[in-house]
Amino acid sequence: MPTELPLPLSTPNRNLVRLTIVRGITWTGFLLAIVIGVELLDFDMAVPAVVGVVIAMGVLNIATWWRLGRPRDVAHIEYLLHLLADIAGLTLLFYFTGGATNPFITYYLVPVTIAAATLPWRHTWIIAACALGGYSFLMFNYHPLPRLYMTGDSPLSLHILGMWLNFGLSAGLVTFFIYKMAHALRRRDRALSRTREAALRNEQVLAVATQAAGTAHELGTPLSTMAILLNEMEDEADPDTPMHHDVRLLRQQVEICKARLQHLVDSADRRRMAEPAVRDGSEWLAGVVQRWLVLRPDVSHRLTLAERRGRPWLAVDATLDQALTNLLNNAADANPEDIHISLEWQDDSVIIDIRDHGPGVELAIADQLGETFVSTKSKGMGIGLFLTHATINRFGGGVSLYNHPRGGTLTEVTLPRSSPPASRDTSRG
């Protein structure tokens, strides 16, 4: 029998696992008590019948472990039948060991407590009624054990000592079961909370993407009109005048805006989004930094790439480029001087650190950055960080912001390390 069974995802399955553990502990304790009573205390009981009950419950437990290995979920009615089997086993055991005079008789409360904590109220009442019926039956029908009340030289009778042992066993098992069940409920609540937060974040991302697509479509017409007018103005202006150079610069800027809008539309292609390319993380990061420097020529930086065996392969696409560029821009906005960018990797993750020398992040909002539209800039809306977090989370990674001990902010980006694109190379060869 395995020492530990991985818990299934279903809550009734987990409860049945715990019930099986409780049953194993309980009947092992009963078996030890029977052996001590017969061998050391000379109890006069129907040993074959008692041992038969214990063996039957052991077989039931083994069958339950086997059933938990099946993919079928546990229904409430099945769980009810298991608790009824426990009550039947207890009733038979107590019938041959003193009935209602057995100090362990109050163990009936354990299955009742478990039922109240896990089953619908109708099933719980069935368990309570059966336990009460078994207790009532044993008040008048049982095989007596007279030695339970013999004190000998001790002021405590075996009956009182057995009651104490029963209380300890019952309290321990109830505490174990209720604590595990409450822990599972808290874990489920946390999972549901994370799911709700993820759903809300996805709704916000969808809203931003929809608005961006609509805005890109609306801006296409005025930009085209501006480009036509600027072309005409450039042709009419004297090439040797400052006006000609200004118009040319404006036309170039308009062309850049049109190109960026077209790039935004291309990046939204679902097929490209669903199939990110696997690239060397060092080369990819160096390329993103070089493109970023074209946009921010005022920045001074240091790029450090770890020298280790193997390569930090990453699954990337245009949205991940933009996400990292947003983080680099935030660092440059805080302080454009001496921004340190480093890349390190482990067996299953790639870590990119961005350290600036700005004022740092307030602790009150550090944990909220990226979750909602929270911004550290006086004129910012927080959309950049929000979309950055959403993009990196979509790739299975995460973003953390820390206040560096020597000042400034340390932004840590963690991404899952991918397998090298060996299959693609093989197909080409």
C-alpha positions in Angstrom: 0.0 0.0 0.0 1.5 3.4 -0.9 2.4 5.6 2.0 1.0 8.7 0.4 -1.7 9.0 -2.2 -1.7 12.2 -4.3 -5.0 14.0 -3.6 -7.4 14.3 -6.5 -8.7 17.7 -7.5 -12.3 16.9 -6.4 -13.2 18.0 -2.8 -15.3 14.8 -2.2 -12.4 12.7 -3.3 -10.1 14.5 -0.9 -12.6 14.0 1.9 -12.7 10.3 1.2 -8.9 10.1 1.3 -9.0 11.7 4.7 -11.8 9.5 5.9 -9.8 6.5 4.8 -6.8 7.7 6.8 -9.0 8.3 9.8 -10.5 4.8 9.5 -7.0 3.2 9.2 -5.8 5.0 12.4 -9.0 4.2 14.3 -9.2 0.5 13.6 -5.5 0.0 14.1 -5.9 1.5 17.5 -8.9 -0.7 18.2 -6.9 -3.8 17.2 -4.1 -2.9 19.6 -6.6 -2.3 22.4 -8.2 -5.8 21.7 -4.7 -7.5 21.7 -3.8 -5.8 25.0 -7.2 -6.7 26.5 -7.0 -10.3 25.6 -3.3 -11.0 26.1 -2.5 -8.8 29.1 -5.9 -8.2 30.9 -7.5 -11.6 30.2 -10.7 -10.1 28.8 -13.4 -12.7 28.1 -14.7 -11.8 24.6 -15.6 -13.5 21.4 -12.2 -13.1 19.8 -13.0 -14.7 16.4 -16.0 -12.4 15.9 -14.1 -9.3 17.0 -11.1 -10.1 14.8 -13.5 -10.8 11.9 -15.0 -7.3 12.3 -11.5 -5.7 12.3 -10.5 -7.7 9.2 -13.6 -6.7 7.4 -13.0 -3.0 8.1 -9.4 -3.5 6.9 -10.6 -5.0 3.6 -13.0 -2.1 3.2 -10.1 0.4 3.7 -7.9 -1.4 1.1 -10.8 -1.5 -1.4 -11.3 2.3 -0.7 -7.7 3.0 -1.5 -8.0 1.0 -4.8 -11.2 2.9 -5.7 -9.5 6.3 -5.1 -7.1 5.4 -7.9 -10.0 5.3 -10.4 -10.7 8.5 -12.4 -14.4 8.5 -11.3 -15.4 11.3 -8.8 -16.9 10.5 -5.4 -20.6 11.4 -5.1 -22.3 12.3 -1.8 -24.2 9.1 -1.8 -21.0 7.1 -2.0 -19.5 9.1 0.8 -22.6 8.5 2.9 -22.3 4.7 2.3 -18.8 4.8 3.6 -19.8 6.5 6.8 -22.7 4.1 7.2 -20.2 1.2 6.9 -18.1 2.8 9.6 -21.1 3.0 11.9 -22.1 -0.6 11.2 -18.5 -1.7 11.9 -18.5 0.2 15.2 -21.8 -1.3 16.2 -20.6 -4.8 15.6 -17.4 -4.2 17.5 -19.1 -2.6 20.5 -21.7 -5.5 20.5 -18.9 -8.0 21.2 -17.0 -5.7 23.6 -19.4 -4.4 26.2 -22.0 -2.5 24.2 -22.9 0.8 25.7 -20.6 0.1 28.7 -17.6 0.2 26.4 -15.6 3.4 27.1 -15.1 3.9 23.4 -18.8 4.1 22.7 -18.7 7.9 22.3 -16.5 7.4 19.2 -19.9 7.4 17.4 -19.5 11.2 17.5 -16.5 11.1 15.1 -18.5 9.9 12.0 -21.3 12.3 13.0 -18.9 15.2 13.1 -17.3 14.2 9.8 -20.7 14.0 8.1 -21.8 17.4 9.5 -18.6 18.9 8.0 -18.8 17.3 4.6 -22.3 16.1 3.6 -25.6 17.8 2.9 -27.9 18.2 5.9 -30.2 15.3 4.9 -27.3 12.9 4.7 -25.9 14.2 8.0 -29.2 13.5 9.7 -29.2 10.0 8.4 -25.7 9.4 9.9 -26.8 11.0 13.2 -30.0 8.8 13.3 -28.0 5.6 12.6 -25.4 6.5 15.2 -28.1 7.1 17.8 -29.9 3.9 16.8 -26.7 1.9 17.2 -26.0 3.5 20.6 -29.6 2.8 21.7 -29.4 -0.9 20.5 -26.2 -1.4 22.4 -27.7 -0.2 25.7 -29.7 -3.4 25.9 -27.9 -5.9 23.6 -24.2 -6.7 24.1 -21.7 -9.1 25.4 -20.6 -7.8 28.8 -16.9 -7.3 29.8 -17.0 -7.3 33.7 -13.3 -6.6 34.0 -13.8 -3.1 32.7 -14.9 -2.0 36.1 -12.2 -3.7 38.2 -9.9 -1.2 39.7 -7.3 -3.5 41.4 -4.6 -1.5 43.2 -5.2 1.6 41.0 -7.8 4.2 41.9 -8.7 4.3 38.2 -10.8 1.6 36.6 -10.2 0.3 33.1 -13.4 1.9 32.1 -12.3 5.4 33.1 -8.9 4.9 31.5 -10.6 3.7 28.3 -12.7 6.9 28.3 -9.6 9.0 28.5 -8.0 7.1 25.6 -11.1 7.4 23.6 -11.3 11.2 24.2 -7.7 11.6 23.1 -8.3 9.5 19.9 -11.5 11.2 19.0 -10.2 14.7 19.7 -7.1 14.1 17.6 -9.0 12.6 14.6 -11.7 15.3 14.6 -9.0 18.0 14.8 -7.1 16.4 11.9 -10.1 16.0 9.7 -11.7 19.4 10.4 -8.3 21.3 10.0 -7.5 19.6 6.7 -11.0 20.3 5.4 -10.8 23.9 6.4 -7.4 24.2 4.9 -8.7 22.8 1.6 -11.6 25.3 1.7 -9.2 28.2 2.2 -7.0 27.0 -0.6 -10.0 26.7 -2.9 -11.2 30.2 -1.9 -7.7 31.5 -2.8 -7.8 29.7 -6.1 -11.2 31.1 -6.9 -10.0 34.6 -5.9 -7.1 34.3 -8.3 -9.4 33.1 -11.0 -11.7 36.0 -10.5 -8.8 38.4 -10.6 -7.4 36.8 -13.7 -10.9 37.0 -15.4 -11.2 40.7 -14.4 -7.7 41.4 -15.7 -8.5 39.7 -19.0 -11.7 41.7 -19.3 -9.7 44.9 -18.8 -7.1 43.8 -21.4 -9.8 43.0 -23.9 -11.4 46.4 -23.3 -8.0 48.2 -23.8 -7.3 46.0 -26.9 -10.7 46.8 -28.4 -10.3 50.5 -27.7 -6.8 50.4 -29.2 -8.0 48.7 -32.4 -10.8 51.2 -32.8 -8.4 54.1 -32.2 -5.9 52.7 -34.7 -8.7 52.5 -37.3 -9.9 56.1 -36.6 -6.4 57.5 -36.7 -5.7 56.0 -40.1 -7.8 58.5 -42.0 -6.4 61.7 -40.5 -2.8 60.5 -40.7 -3.3 59.7 -44.4 -4.7 63.2 -44.9 -1.8 64.8 -43.1 0.7 62.7 -45.1 -0.9 64.0 -48.4 -0.9 67.6 -47.3 2.7 67.4 -46.0 3.8 66.0 -49.3 2.2 68.9 -51.1 3.7 71.4 -48.7 7.1 69.8 -49.1 6.9 70.1 -52.8 5.8 73.8 -52.6 8.4 74.9 -50.1 11.8 76.2 -51.1 14.4 73.4 -50.5 16.8 75.9 -49.0 14.5 77.3 -46.3 14.0 76.0 -42.7 10.3 75.5 -43.5 11.2 72.8 -46.0 13.2 70.9 -43.4 10.4 71.2 -40.8 7.8 69.9 -43.2 10.0 67.0 -44.1 10.5 66.2 -40.4 6.8 66.3 -39.8 6.1 64.1 -42.8 8.7 61.6 -41.5 7.0 61.6 -38.1 3.6 61.0 -39.7 5.0 58.0 -41.6 6.4 56.6 -38.4 3.0 56.9 -36.8 1.4 55.1 -39.7 4.0 52.4 -39.6 3.4 51.9 -35.8 -0.3 51.6 -36.3 0.2 49.0 -39.1 2.6 47.1 -36.7 -0.1 47.2 -34.0 -2.6 45.6 -36.4 -0.1 43.0 -37.5 0.8 42.1 -33.9 -2.9 41.4 -33.2 -2.9 38.6 -35.7 -4.2 35.6 -33.6 -2.1 33.0 -35.5 1.1 34.9 -34.8 0.1 35.4 -31.2 -0.6 31.7 -30.7 2.7 30.6 -32.2 5.5 32.6 -30.5 9.0 32.1 -31.8 11.7 30.4 -29.7 14.8 32.5 -29.6 18.0 32.8 -27.7 17.2 35.0 -24.7 20.6 36.8 -24.8 20.2 37.8 -28.5 16.6 38.7 -28.0 17.3 41.0 -25.1 20.2 42.7 -26.8 17.9 43.3 -29.8 15.2 44.8 -27.7 17.6 47.1 -25.9 19.1 48.3 -29.2 15.7 49.2 -30.5 14.8 50.9 -27.2 18.0 53.0 -27.4 16.8 54.4 -30.8 13.7 55.7 -29.0 15.6 56.9 -25.9 18.9 58.3 -27.1 19.2 60.2 -23.8 19.8 57.0 -21.8 23.1 55.6 -20.5 23.0 51.9 -19.7 25.0 48.7 -19.0 23.9 45.3 -20.4 25.2 42.3 -18.5 24.6 38.8 -19.9 25.5 35.8 -17.8 28.2 33.5 -19.1 27.0 30.0 -18.4 26.8 26.7 -20.2 23.7 26.3 -22.3 21.5 29.0 -23.8 18.5 30.7 -22.3 15.9 29.9 -24.9 12.6 31.9 -24.7 9.3 31.9 -26.4 8.8 35.5 -27.6 6.7 37.6 -29.9 6.1 41.3 -30.6 3.9 41.8 -27.5 6.7 40.6 -25.2 9.1 43.0 -26.9 6.7 45.8 -26.2 6.2 44.7 -22.6 9.9 44.8 -21.9 10.2 48.1 -23.7 7.6 49.5 -21.3 9.6 48.4 -18.3 12.8 50.0 -19.8 10.9 53.2 -20.4 9.7 53.3 -16.8 13.3 52.9 -15.7 14.4 55.7 -18.0 11.6 58.0 -16.9 12.7 57.5 -13.3 16.4 58.3 -14.1 18.0 57.9 -17.5 21.5 57.7 -16.0 23.3 54.3 -15.5 20.4 51.9 -16.1 21.7 48.4 -15.4 20.1 45.5 -17.4 21.2 42.0 -16.7 20.1 38.5 -17.8 20.5 35.3 -15.8 19.0 31.9 -16.1 18.4 28.7 -14.2 17.2 25.2 -15.1 13.6 26.2 -15.7 13.5 30.0 -15.7 15.1 33.1 -17.2 15.5 36.2 -15.1 15.9 39.8 -16.5 16.7 42.5 -14.0 16.3 46.2 -14.7 17.9 48.5 -12.1 17.5 52.3 -12.2 18.6 55.0 -9.8 15.3 56.9 -9.5 13.3 57.6 -6.3 12.0 54.0 -6.0 8.5 52.7 -5.6 6.2 53.5 -2.7 5.5 50.4 -0.6 1.8 51.2 -0.4 1.3 50.7 -4.2 4.2 48.4 -5.0 2.0 45.3 -4.8 -0.8 46.9 -6.9 1.3 47.8 -9.9 0.2 45.9 -12.9 -3.0 44.5 -11.3 -5.1 47.5 -12.0 -4.5 50.9 -13.7 -2.1 52.2 -11.0 0.6 54.5 -12.1 3.7 56.0 -10.4 3.8 58.9 -12.8 2.0 62.1 -12.2 0.4 62.1 -15.7 0.4 58.3 -16.2 -2.7 56.1 -16.3 -1.0 52.8 -15.4 -2.1 51.1 -18.6 1.5 50.4 -19.6 2.4 48.5 -16.5 -1.0 46.7 -16.6 -0.6 45.5 -20.1 3.1 44.6 -19.4 2.0 42.4 -16.5 -0.8 40.8 -18.5 1.5 40.0 -21.4 4.3 38.5 -19.2 1.7 36.5 -17.3 0.3 35.2 -20.6 3.8 33.7 -21.3 3.8 32.1 -17.8 6.1 34.6 -16.2 5.8 37.4 -13.6 7.0 40.9 -12.8 8.2 42.0 -9.4 9.3 45.5 -8.3 11.6 46.1 -5.4 13.2 49.1 -3.8 17.0 48.5 -4.2 19.0 48.8 -0.9 21.3 51.3 -2.6 18.5 53.4 -4.0 16.3 53.2 -7.1 14.0 50.4 -8.3 14.8 46.9 -9.2 12.4 45.4 -11.7 12.7 41.6 -11.9 11.1 39.8 -14.9 10.9 36.0 -14.7 10.0 34.0 -17.8 9.9 30.2 -18.3 12.8 28.7 -20.1 11.9 26.9 -23.3 13.4 24.0 -25.0 15.7 24.7 -27.9 14.1 24.6 -31.3 15.8 21.4 -32.3 12.8 20.0 -34.1 12.8 22.9 -36.5 16.5 22.5 -37.2 16.0 18.8 -37.8 13.2 19.4 -40.3 15.3 21.8 -42.3 18.2 19.3 -42.4 
